[in-house]
Amino acid sequence: MPMTQRLTVALQQHRHLRGLVVLCQENGKLLTEKVVETIVRHAARRVNLRNNGAHILRHTFCSHLAMRGAPASAIQKLAGHQDLATTQRYMHLTPAAIDDAIRLLDQPAPHFGRGNRLATAGTATAQVNG
């Protein structure tokens, strides 16, 4: 998964960034899910946070992307969700998003012209031959 420039700089300032992989062992091998879970639980205990496990990292990641207006399909891909419905459970609307939706009604209505723009082939033929 790509990192933001801000995250890259923060990791470089905190410790030597050895490569593009953040959650890895000293030898560069990826950490297992169990090891990541243990690290997150330990960190939560140290700062007296309710422990939600490593899953809270995914939830927070998806929520922050959604609150900044990322498309659901992009969040789905980044989170590795098979089903878009799974992604939508992580998305939260901010008050600003709700306000923006209401402000759409303040804009002039789009002009669609008269009648139905979609004509069936039979209707178009009848109008031409009629």
C-alpha positions in Angstrom: 0.0 0.0 0.0 1.4 3.4 -0.9 2.3 5.9 1.9 1.6 9.6 2.0 4.5 12.0 1.8 3.6 13.1 5.3 3.8 9.6 6.7 7.1 8.9 4.9 8.7 12.1 6.5 7.3 11.2 9.9 8.7 7.6 9.7 12.1 8.9 8.5 12.2 11.4 11.5 11.2 8.7 14.0 13.5 5.9 12.7 15.4 5.0 9.7 12.9 4.1 7.0 14.5 1.0 5.4 12.1 0.7 2.6 8.5 1.0 1.5 7.4 -1.7 4.0 6.6 -0.3 7.4 5.4 -3.3 9.4 8.4 -5.6 9.0 11.0 -7.4 11.0 14.6 -6.2 11.1 15.4 -8.5 8.2 12.6 -6.9 6.1 10.2 -9.9 6.3 6.6 -8.9 6.8 5.1 -9.1 10.3 2.4 -11.7 10.7 -1.2 -10.6 11.6 -0.7 -12.1 15.1 2.4 -10.1 15.7 0.8 -6.8 14.6 -2.2 -7.6 16.8 0.1 -8.1 19.8 1.9 -4.8 19.1 -1.3 -2.9 18.8 -2.7 -4.5 22.0 0.5 -3.6 23.9 0.5 0.0 22.6 -3.2 0.4 23.6 -2.5 -0.9 27.1 0.5 1.5 27.5 -1.7 4.6 26.8 -4.8 3.3 28.6 -6.9 3.0 25.5 -9.8 0.5 25.2 -8.3 -2.2 23.1 -10.0 -2.8 19.8 -7.1 -4.7 18.3 -5.5 -4.0 15.0 -8.9 -3.9 13.3 -9.3 -0.3 14.6 -6.3 0.7 12.3 -8.3 -0.4 9.2 -11.4 1.3 10.5 -9.6 4.5 11.2 -7.8 4.4 7.8 -11.1 3.9 5.9 -13.0 6.5 8.0 -10.4 9.2 7.4 -10.3 8.5 3.6 -14.2 8.7 3.5 -14.3 11.9 5.6 -11.9 13.5 3.1 -14.1 12.5 0.2 -12.3 9.5 -1.3 -14.5 7.4 -3.6 -15.9 4.2 -2.0 -14.3 2.2 -4.8 -10.8 3.5 -4.0 -11.3 2.8 -0.3 -12.5 -0.7 -1.1 -9.4 -1.4 -3.1 -7.0 0.1 -0.5 -8.7 -1.9 2.3 -8.7 -5.1 0.3 -12.5 -5.6 0.6 -14.1 -8.0 -1.8 -17.6 -6.5 -1.4 -18.4 -2.8 -1.5 -20.9 -3.3 1.3 -18.0 -4.1 3.6 -16.4 -0.8 2.8 -19.6 1.1 3.4 -19.7 -0.1 6.9 -16.4 1.7 7.6 -17.5 5.0 6.0 -18.9 7.8 8.1 -20.4 11.0 6.9 -19.1 14.2 8.5 -21.4 17.1 9.2 -19.6 19.0 6.4 -20.6 16.2 3.9 -24.2 16.5 5.0 -24.1 20.3 4.6 -22.5 20.0 1.2 -25.3 17.6 0.1 -28.0 20.0 1.3 -26.2 22.9 -0.5 -26.7 21.1 -3.8 -30.4 22.1 -3.5 -29.4 25.8 -3.4 -27.9 25.5 -6.9 -30.1 26.1 -9.9 -31.9 23.0 -11.1 -30.4 21.5 -14.2 -32.3 22.2 -17.4 -33.5 19.0 -19.0 -35.7 20.5 -21.7 -39.2 19.3 -22.6 -40.4 15.8 -22.7 -38.6 12.6 -22.4 -35.1 12.7 -23.9 -35.0 8.9 -24.2 -37.1 7.6 -27.1 -37.5 4.0 -28.0 -36.7 2.9 -31.5 -40.4 2.4 -32.2 -41.3 5.9 -31.0 -38.5 7.5 -33.1 -39.7 5.6 -36.2 -43.3 6.6 -35.7 -42.3 10.3 -35.3 -40.2 10.2 -38.5 -42.8 8.3 -40.6 -45.8 10.1 -39.0 
